[in-house]
Amino acid sequence: MNEPSKRSTVYFEPEVHQALRLKAAYTHRSVSDLVNEAVRSILHEDQEDLAAYADRVNEPTLTYEELLNDLKAHGKI
């Protein structure tokens, strides 16, 4: 069972709003569809970032000073 869509007021910069309306017309989609797709895309990216962080949480950390000392020891700086 689908929950009805929620309504929200969003303020766009005039140029962004114009571009969004033109894209909606060009793609035969609604502005709401485009905004929902963009938000879902951003949320998906956040989920991927959090998963990548979780995968690396147990990696050893290195302080900035240790990094510089390592670079110097290996002739990089």
N, C-alpha and C positions, 0 to 999 in steps of 0.2 A: 504494500500500500504506500503510495507516494505522499509525502507530506507536502502541503502547498508551499510555494515559494514565499520567501520573506522579502519584504520591501525595505529598502534603505535609501537614504539620500547620500549621494556622492557628488562632491564638487570637483570638477576638472578645470584645468587651465584651458582658456578658450581654444588655443591651438590644438591641444590634446583632444578636446571634445570634438572639434571639427574633423580631425583625422579619424577619430573613432567613428563618427557618424558616416564619413565617406567610406571607411572600410566596411561598415555594416551594410551600407547600400551596395557596395561593389561585390560583397560575398553573399548577399541575400540572407543575412543573418541579423538578429537584433543586437542592439548595443548591450543588452543584458547578457546575451549568449557570449559575446566577445569578452565582456568583463568577467563573467563566471569562469570562462576558459583560462583567462590570464591569472586569476586568483588561484584556481586549481593548479596551474603550472607552477606558481610560486610556492604553494604549499607542498607540492611534490618535490621541488628542489630542496626545501627545508627538510623534508623527511629523508631525502638522500644524504644531505649534509650531516644530519644527526646520526644516521646509520654509519656513515664513514667515520665520524668521531667515535662512536661506540666501538667500531672495529679497531681503532688505534689507541683507545684509552689506556691500554696496558703497555704501550711502547715506552721505552725509556725517554726521559726528558733531558734536555741539555740547556744549560743556562747560556745566555748570550756571551758571557765571559768564556765559558768552556768552548763554545763554538769558535770564537775568535782565536783561542789558544790552539785548537785543533787545526784551524785553517793555517795559522802561522807554522805549526809543526810540520805540516805537509807542503809548505812552500806556496800556498795559495795567496797569501798576503805578505 
